Amino acid sequence: MVKEDFRFHTKLRVRWSECDAQGIVFNGAYQNYLEVVQAEYFRNLGIALYDESSRKHFDTATVKITLEFIAPARIDDILEVYCRFVSIGNTSLTSQYELYTKKADQLVHRAEVVHVDYDAGEHKARPVPDGLRCLIETFESTGDILPLK
């Protein structure tokens, strides 16, 4: 993939608490980065992912993560994190991420995450709302952000 394949990206700074003793990002920190970027992606679409009323209609549970460590990210690096949703099933959504160091423009990490729309009250997956499906598909194909119906 190339950066131009992604319609959304944001920046994060590597903090000391995310690094090992060598100042390199600890592997588990990448999952936190993905969570932050996912929330920013939805915020960009006008959805407060962690708002209690929003979660009654759409809430994600991660069911699979594939992480690929390509090069080390280090303390104080600015990371440009790219995110896109590549498929939406009945109850699942698959997102892809690429993380680059801003200074060297070096790909350091790639990830794919499968989420399900989870109903916490019922303790089970539920269908992705049609309005959200349309919103994501429109954004991913055109870059336009439509009002959520």
PARO-606383 format. One line per field, with one value per atom (N, C-alpha, C): residue in three letters; atom name; x, y, z. Coordinates in pm, 1 decimal, decimal comma. Atoms other than C-alpha are relative to their C-alpha. Last residue first. Example, Ala and Ser with C-alpha at 12.3 -4.5 7.8 and 13.67 -1.06 7.14 Angstrom:
<atoms>
dotor: c(SER_SER_SER_ALA_ALA_ALA)
mimi: c(N_CA_C_N_CA_C)
u: c(-82,0_1367,0_-77,0_89,0_1230,0_90,0)
v: c(-119,0_-106,0_109,0_-119,0_-450,0_120,0)
w: c(-6,0_714,0_73,0_0,0_780,0_0,0)
</atoms>
This chain:
<atoms>
dotor: c(LYS_LYS_LYS_LEU_LEU_LEU_PRO_PRO_PRO_LEU_LEU_LEU_ILE_ILE_ILE_ASP_ASP_ASP_GLY_GLY_GLY_THR_THR_THR_SER_SER_SER_GLU_GLU_GLU_PHE_PHE_PHE_THR_THR_THR_GLU_GLU_GLU_ILE_ILE_ILE_LEU_LEU_LEU_CYS_CYS_CYS_ARG_ARG_ARG_LEU_LEU_LEU_GLY_GLY_GLY_ASP_ASP_ASP_PRO_PRO_PRO_VAL_VAL_VAL_PRO_PRO_PRO_ARG_ARG_ARG_ALA_ALA_ALA_LYS_LYS_LYS_HIS_HIS_HIS_GLU_GLU_GLU_GLY_GLY_GLY_ALA_ALA_ALA_ASP_ASP_ASP_TYR_TYR_TYR_ASP_ASP_ASP_VAL_VAL_VAL_HIS_HIS_HIS_VAL_VAL_VAL_VAL_VAL_VAL_GLU_GLU_GLU_ALA_ALA_ALA_ARG_ARG_ARG_HIS_HIS_HIS_VAL_VAL_VAL_LEU_LEU_LEU_GLN_GLN_GLN_ASP_ASP_ASP_ALA_ALA_ALA_LYS_LYS_LYS_LYS_LYS_LYS_THR_THR_THR_TYR_TYR_TYR_LEU_LEU_LEU_GLU_GLU_GLU_TYR_TYR_TYR_GLN_GLN_GLN_SER_SER_SER_THR_THR_THR_LEU_LEU_LEU_SER_SER_SER_THR_THR_THR_ASN_ASN_ASN_GLY_GLY_GLY_ILE_ILE_ILE_SER_SER_SER_VAL_VAL_VAL_PHE_PHE_PHE_ARG_ARG_ARG_CYS_CYS_CYS_TYR_TYR_TYR_VAL_VAL_VAL_GLU_GLU_GLU_LEU_LEU_LEU_ILE_ILE_ILE_ASP_ASP_ASP_ASP_ASP_ASP_ILE_ILE_ILE_ARG_ARG_ARG_ALA_ALA_ALA_PRO_PRO_PRO_ALA_ALA_ALA_ILE_ILE_ILE_PHE_PHE_PHE_GLU_GLU_GLU_LEU_LEU_LEU_THR_THR_THR_ILE_ILE_ILE_LYS_LYS_LYS_VAL_VAL_VAL_THR_THR_THR_ALA_ALA_ALA_THR_THR_THR_ASP_ASP_ASP_PHE_PHE_PHE_HIS_HIS_HIS_LYS_LYS_LYS_ARG_ARG_ARG_SER_SER_SER_SER_SER_SER_GLU_GLU_GLU_ASP_ASP_ASP_TYR_TYR_TYR_LEU_LEU_LEU_ALA_ALA_ALA_ILE_ILE_ILE_GLY_GLY_GLY_LEU_LEU_LEU_ASN_ASN_ASN_ARG_ARG_ARG_PHE_PHE_PHE_TYR_TYR_TYR_GLU_GLU_GLU_ALA_ALA_ALA_GLN_GLN_GLN_VAL_VAL_VAL_VAL_VAL_VAL_GLU_GLU_GLU_LEU_LEU_LEU_TYR_TYR_TYR_ASN_ASN_ASN_GLN_GLN_GLN_TYR_TYR_TYR_ALA_ALA_ALA_GLY_GLY_GLY_ASN_ASN_ASN_PHE_PHE_PHE_VAL_VAL_VAL_ILE_ILE_ILE_GLY_GLY_GLY_GLN_GLN_GLN_ALA_ALA_ALA_ASP_ASP_ASP_CYS_CYS_CYS_GLU_GLU_GLU_SER_SER_SER_TRP_TRP_TRP_ARG_ARG_ARG_VAL_VAL_VAL_ARG_ARG_ARG_LEU_LEU_LEU_LYS_LYS_LYS_THR_THR_THR_HIS_HIS_HIS_PHE_PHE_PHE_ARG_ARG_ARG_PHE_PHE_PHE_ASP_ASP_ASP_GLU_GLU_GLU_LYS_LYS_LYS_VAL_VAL_VAL_MET_MET_MET)
mimi: c(N_CA_C_N_CA_C_N_CA_C_N_CA_C_N_CA_C_N_CA_C_N_CA_C_N_CA_C_N_CA_C_N_CA_C_N_CA_C_N_CA_C_N_CA_C_N_CA_C_N_CA_C_N_CA_C_N_CA_C_N_CA_C_N_CA_C_N_CA_C_N_CA_C_N_CA_C_N_CA_C_N_CA_C_N_CA_C_N_CA_C_N_CA_C_N_CA_C_N_CA_C_N_CA_C_N_CA_C_N_CA_C_N_CA_C_N_CA_C_N_CA_C_N_CA_C_N_CA_C_N_CA_C_N_CA_C_N_CA_C_N_CA_C_N_CA_C_N_CA_C_N_CA_C_N_CA_C_N_CA_C_N_CA_C_N_CA_C_N_CA_C_N_CA_C_N_CA_C_N_CA_C_N_CA_C_N_CA_C_N_CA_C_N_CA_C_N_CA_C_N_CA_C_N_CA_C_N_CA_C_N_CA_C_N_CA_C_N_CA_C_N_CA_C_N_CA_C_N_CA_C_N_CA_C_N_CA_C_N_CA_C_N_CA_C_N_CA_C_N_CA_C_N_CA_C_N_CA_C_N_CA_C_N_CA_C_N_CA_C_N_CA_C_N_CA_C_N_CA_C_N_CA_C_N_CA_C_N_CA_C_N_CA_C_N_CA_C_N_CA_C_N_CA_C_N_CA_C_N_CA_C_N_CA_C_N_CA_C_N_CA_C_N_CA_C_N_CA_C_N_CA_C_N_CA_C_N_CA_C_N_CA_C_N_CA_C_N_CA_C_N_CA_C_N_CA_C_N_CA_C_N_CA_C_N_CA_C_N_CA_C_N_CA_C_N_CA_C_N_CA_C_N_CA_C_N_CA_C_N_CA_C_N_CA_C_N_CA_C_N_CA_C_N_CA_C_N_CA_C_N_CA_C_N_CA_C_N_CA_C_N_CA_C_N_CA_C_N_CA_C_N_CA_C_N_CA_C_N_CA_C_N_CA_C_N_CA_C_N_CA_C_N_CA_C_N_CA_C_N_CA_C_N_CA_C_N_CA_C_N_CA_C_N_CA_C_N_CA_C_N_CA_C_N_CA_C_N_CA_C_N_CA_C_N_CA_C_N_CA_C_N_CA_C_N_CA_C_N_CA_C_N_CA_C_N_CA_C_N_CA_C)
u: c(146,2_-2873,0_-39,2_43,2_-2514,4_-152,1_62,5_-2443,8_-47,6_143,0_-2214,1_-55,8_59,7_-1837,0_-146,2_109,5_-1680,6_-51,8_-53,9_-1340,5_-106,1_-3,8_-1475,0_69,8_-3,8_-1444,5_17,3_-112,1_-1343,1_7,4_-126,6_-1572,7_117,4_-9,3_-1869,4_132,4_-23,8_-1809,8_12,4_-137,4_-1771,5_29,4_-92,2_-2092,2_145,0_2,7_-2291,1_100,1_-58,5_-2191,8_10,4_-144,0_-2270,9_73,4_-46,4_-2618,7_150,4_-7,3_-2675,3_51,4_111,7_-2594,7_20,8_-50,5_-2335,5_-116,8_-29,0_-2533,2_53,3_123,4_-2501,9_36,0_-17,7_-2239,0_-136,2_-15,5_-2326,5_20,7_-123,6_-2330,7_16,1_36,7_-2694,6_119,6_115,5_-2630,4_-40,2_-44,7_-2279,7_-115,7_106,9_-2405,7_34,5_31,2_-2091,4_-108,7_91,5_-2029,1_-57,6_142,5_-1740,7_-77,8_87,3_-1382,1_-139,2_139,2_-1112,9_-77,6_83,7_-778,4_-140,6_136,8_-496,4_-81,2_93,7_-159,2_-132,0_121,1_156,0_-91,1_96,7_451,2_-120,1_-49,3_769,9_-94,8_104,0_728,3_57,1_-28,4_993,4_-117,4_102,7_916,9_22,9_-67,5_1245,6_-97,6_-130,9_1113,0_64,5_14,9_746,8_135,7_-65,0_806,6_-6,2_-125,0_545,9_62,7_-62,4_261,8_136,1_-143,4_32,8_52,5_-76,8_-313,3_143,2_-143,6_-581,7_69,0_-76,4_-940,0_147,0_-144,1_-1183,2_70,9_-68,9_-1545,6_149,0_-141,9_-1771,1_48,0_-25,5_-2141,4_143,0_127,7_-2279,1_19,6_86,9_-1946,1_-133,7_105,5_-1765,4_-89,4_118,8_-1437,3_-95,6_-8,3_-1130,8_-115,9_82,8_-1164,0_-11,4_111,5_-875,1_-77,8_105,2_-613,1_-102,4_101,1_-281,7_-97,5_72,3_-64,6_-116,1_116,5_200,5_-70,5_49,0_434,6_-119,8_136,4_632,5_-40,1_35,6_935,0_-142,6_17,8_993,5_-21,7_47,0_1115,1_3,7_-76,2_1177,0_-61,5_34,6_994,4_62,0_32,0_1173,8_-45,1_-118,2_1139,5_-33,4_-89,0_898,5_130,8_-102,7_682,3_108,4_-124,6_372,7_99,5_-99,2_68,1_126,1_-124,4_-241,2_96,3_-99,3_-529,2_121,2_-124,4_-847,2_90,1_-1,7_-1173,2_127,3_-105,4_-1174,7_2,0_-79,8_-1505,9_101,4_-88,8_-1666,7_63,0_-111,1_-1973,7_90,0_-120,5_-2257,7_112,5_26,7_-2617,6_118,2_125,7_-2614,9_-32,3_-27,7_-2248,9_-125,8_-44,0_-2350,4_20,2_118,9_-2548,8_36,4_90,5_-2247,9_-122,9_116,7_-2003,0_-101,2_7,1_-1685,8_-114,2_-3,9_-1703,8_-19,9_-71,2_-1809,4_-1,6_48,8_-1908,4_88,5_106,9_-1873,5_-58,0_128,4_-1676,3_-118,5_-4,8_-1349,6_-131,3_24,0_-1442,6_-0,9_143,8_-1466,1_-36,3_64,6_-1110,7_-150,7_-14,1_-991,0_-65,3_89,4_-1130,7_6,3_136,7_-961,5_-99,0_25,3_-638,0_-140,3_9,0_-639,8_-37,8_124,1_-715,1_-21,2_110,1_-440,9_-134,0_-1,2_-189,1_-117,7_56,3_-291,7_-3,8_144,8_-231,0_-69,6_60,8_109,4_-150,5_42,7_203,6_-68,4_137,4_207,8_-51,8_97,2_522,1_-145,1_32,7_727,9_-112,8_140,0_837,8_-19,3_72,8_1217,8_-142,6_67,0_1392,4_-74,7_-81,3_1638,6_-62,4_-119,9_1475,0_92,4_-78,2_1140,7_125,5_-127,6_913,0_61,3_31,3_547,7_123,8_73,7_602,5_-35,7_-90,9_868,1_-72,9_-32,5_620,4_85,2_-41,0_604,0_44,7_-139,0_422,3_29,1_-20,3_106,5_147,4_-136,2_-11,7_-3,8_-20,7_-331,1_141,8_-118,9_-431,2_5,2_-11,2_-742,9_136,3_68,5_-817,0_18,1_70,2_-561,8_-62,7_112,2_-454,3_-86,8_112,9_-238,7_-122,1_75,0_-8,8_-125,4_-65,8_94,4_-88,2_83,2_0,0_87,5)
v: c(12,7_877,8_-107,0_133,8_993,2_-2,6_6,9_1314,2_-142,6_-22,8_1248,9_4,1_39,8_1284,1_41,5_-83,3_1286,9_-54,8_-96,5_1125,8_91,6_-135,6_959,1_100,8_-5,3_580,7_141,3_75,8_549,8_9,0_-63,6_830,5_-72,0_-126,2_690,4_69,0_31,2_337,4_126,2_48,6_462,8_-26,1_-107,7_672,2_-41,9_-97,1_403,5_112,7_68,1_136,7_98,3_-1,1_377,9_-64,7_-138,5_440,9_11,9_-38,0_67,9_141,6_-82,3_-11,4_44,8_-136,3_-290,5_83,3_-51,5_-598,2_143,5_-45,5_-721,5_58,1_-84,2_-919,8_38,8_68,4_-1055,1_102,3_78,8_-975,4_-79,0_135,6_-855,5_-95,3_42,4_-536,4_-143,7_34,5_-497,5_-47,4_-45,8_-510,6_-46,2_79,5_-546,7_66,7_-90,2_-427,7_-82,5_28,5_-655,0_110,3_-41,1_-551,4_-57,5_36,0_-705,4_32,9_27,6_-528,3_-34,7_21,0_-519,1_-41,6_80,3_-373,7_-14,8_22,9_-227,9_-90,2_97,0_-79,5_-7,2_74,4_117,3_-111,4_89,2_265,2_-82,2_143,2_534,3_-78,5_55,1_896,4_-149,3_79,2_986,6_-55,2_-55,2_1272,4_-74,1_-123,8_1172,1_49,0_-107,0_813,0_124,4_-50,2_603,3_98,3_-102,1_390,5_34,4_-10,0_193,6_116,5_-112,0_77,8_-9,1_13,0_-145,8_128,0_-122,4_-185,3_-33,2_24,8_-474,2_129,6_-102,3_-429,2_-32,3_-31,0_-706,1_112,7_-51,0_-764,7_50,0_-16,5_-820,7_62,0_115,9_-759,0_27,4_-1,6_-431,6_-119,5_82,9_-431,9_13,0_67,0_-215,4_-94,3_119,1_42,3_-63,0_12,4_284,8_-126,4_96,8_418,6_-1,2_4,5_602,1_-112,8_126,1_688,1_8,9_-26,7_955,1_-134,1_103,8_896,0_53,1_-33,8_1174,9_-106,2_0,0_1016,4_50,8_-134,2_1128,1_4,4_-107,4_786,7_133,3_-33,5_548,6_117,5_-139,1_362,8_29,2_-55,1_47,3_145,5_-73,3_-100,6_61,2_-15,5_-346,3_67,4_-92,2_-486,8_7,4_22,8_-646,0_109,2_-105,6_-678,3_-38,8_46,4_-883,8_117,7_-101,3_-815,7_-70,4_49,2_-1021,3_118,7_146,0_-996,2_-58,0_52,8_-630,5_-151,3_95,1_-519,0_-57,2_100,9_-211,7_-87,7_11,8_-21,8_-111,8_55,3_103,6_2,0_27,7_190,9_-66,7_75,1_186,0_-41,4_143,2_285,4_-84,7_53,2_627,4_-150,5_11,1_699,2_-54,1_106,6_614,3_-14,4_-61,4_825,0_-109,2_39,5_626,6_66,7_144,1_625,5_-42,1_8,1_987,6_-146,0_101,5_974,5_-0,7_-56,8_1279,5_-95,5_24,6_1106,5_55,4_-69,8_1259,5_-15,1_-140,4_1133,3_85,6_-16,0_785,7_143,2_26,3_806,9_23,8_-122,7_966,2_-15,3_-101,1_674,4_129,9_42,0_425,6_103,2_-38,2_623,9_-41,3_-146,5_602,4_42,4_-39,2_228,5_151,2_34,6_164,0_42,1_-94,9_353,1_-27,0_-126,3_146,6_104,2_21,5_-172,7_124,4_-17,9_-38,1_-22,8_-139,6_3,0_21,8_-18,6_-375,9_141,6_56,7_-408,3_23,5_134,7_-170,2_-53,7_25,5_139,1_-148,4_48,7_165,5_-33,3_-113,9_378,8_-35,4_-49,5_99,8_121,2_-64,8_43,8_55,7_88,1_-28,6_75,5_54,6_240,7_-96,6_96,1_340,8_-74,7_112,0_516,5_-108,3_90,3_732,3_-121,8_-44,0_886,1_-106,6_111,2_837,6_56,2_-8,3_1133,8_-117,9_33,5_1068,7_18,5_8,2_1209,9_-32,7_-91,2_1154,6_-21,1_21,2_989,4_105,8_-59,1_937,2_-28,4_-129,7_883,0_69,8_-28,2_603,3_138,9_93,5_466,4_25,6_-56,6_779,7_-93,1_-90,7_648,2_54,3_-130,1_361,1_92,2_-118,2_0,0_124,3)
w: c(-5,4_937,3_98,4_-39,8_980,0_12,8_-132,8_789,9_28,3_5,0_495,3_141,6_-126,8_506,0_-3,3_-49,5_161,9_133,1_-95,0_104,6_56,6_55,4_-207,8_89,4_146,6_-169,8_-54,6_55,1_196,4_-152,7_-35,9_310,3_-64,9_73,7_118,0_28,9_141,7_247,2_-84,5_17,2_604,7_-146,9_-35,9_599,2_-24,9_110,0_415,3_25,4_116,0_669,8_-117,3_-23,5_951,8_-117,0_11,8_813,7_19,2_141,8_759,7_-19,2_47,9_1123,9_-145,2_17,3_1162,4_-53,3_133,9_1265,4_2,5_64,4_1626,1_-137,0_118,5_1811,8_-54,7_127,9_2153,0_-111,7_1,9_2522,9_-129,0_40,9_2515,5_-1,9_-78,8_2710,2_-28,3_-135,2_2566,9_87,5_-88,0_2207,7_141,7_-118,4_2000,8_83,5_-68,4_1645,3_115,4_18,2_1559,3_70,2_-109,0_1501,0_-27,4_25,3_1282,3_126,7_-116,1_1298,4_-47,6_46,0_1045,5_121,8_-78,9_1134,0_-74,2_79,9_979,6_83,4_-51,3_1165,7_-94,4_-116,0_1108,9_43,5_-48,8_761,6_115,3_5,5_731,8_56,1_88,5_649,2_-23,0_103,6_821,0_-104,1_34,7_1036,3_-117,0_76,5_1034,9_-49,8_-73,8_1139,9_-87,3_56,2_965,2_97,0_-83,0_1099,1_-58,3_24,8_869,3_81,2_-52,5_968,7_-50,4_22,3_822,5_44,6_20,9_936,8_-18,7_3,5_907,8_-34,8_77,7_1017,1_5,9_-17,7_1143,7_-91,3_-134,7_1206,7_17,9_-67,6_854,9_138,5_13,3_684,7_66,3_-101,2_632,3_-29,0_23,7_447,6_117,7_130,1_393,8_-26,6_-14,0_669,7_-137,5_93,9_658,7_32,6_-32,0_894,8_-111,9_105,1_855,7_30,9_-1,6_1155,1_-98,5_83,0_1120,2_-16,2_89,5_1410,5_-77,5_39,6_1572,9_-100,9_142,7_1733,6_-14,8_54,9_2095,2_-151,3_-86,3_2214,5_-74,0_-120,2_1928,9_75,6_-28,8_1654,2_135,7_-132,1_1551,7_-6,6_-45,3_1203,4_135,6_114,1_1039,8_38,9_-45,9_1319,1_-106,9_73,0_1167,8_39,7_-13,5_1390,6_-75,2_60,8_1309,6_1,5_34,1_1545,3_-60,7_59,5_1577,8_-31,9_-1,9_1773,8_-62,7_86,7_1875,1_12,4_-76,9_2020,5_-98,6_56,9_1873,6_107,2_-94,1_1979,6_-50,3_62,4_1762,8_101,7_141,7_1849,2_-69,9_5,8_2231,0_-142,9_-14,3_2211,1_0,3_129,6_2078,3_6,8_85,5_2397,8_-137,9_-45,7_2615,8_-89,4_-60,5_2413,9_34,6_-140,3_2348,3_75,7_-19,5_1968,1_145,4_-127,9_1941,1_43,3_-93,9_1574,8_123,8_-81,9_1350,5_101,7_65,9_1074,4_79,7_127,9_1198,4_-76,6_-36,2_1546,6_-126,3_-18,5_1389,9_39,6_128,9_1257,4_12,4_79,5_1582,0_-137,0_-58,3_1785,2_-79,8_31,1_1551,3_53,2_139,2_1581,2_-42,8_8,9_1959,4_-141,2_-67,6_1954,1_-8,2_89,8_1699,7_59,1_111,5_1913,3_-93,9_-48,9_2216,4_-110,6_-10,0_2019,8_54,3_132,4_1921,5_3,9_16,7_2287,3_-134,3_-44,9_2329,6_-17,8_94,6_2115,4_40,7_-44,4_2328,8_-85,8_-34,4_2139,2_30,0_117,5_2146,7_42,7_61,3_2411,4_-127,1_110,3_2496,1_-69,8_-54,1_2836,0_-107,4_-86,3_2668,4_45,0_48,2_2534,1_100,6_105,3_2569,7_-49,1_-61,0_2905,8_-102,0_-70,6_2739,1_55,3_-135,6_2496,8_69,9_-85,6_2120,8_134,9_-44,0_1965,3_91,3_-140,9_1766,2_32,5_-54,2_1434,2_148,3_-111,4_1235,9_52,4_-81,0_912,2_109,6_-133,4_708,1_59,4_-4,0_338,5_134,7_-124,5_297,7_-6,0_-8,0_-40,9_123,8_73,5_-85,1_-0,6_-86,2_186,0_-67,5_-6,5_-37,3_82,9_0,0_0,0_0,0)
</atoms>
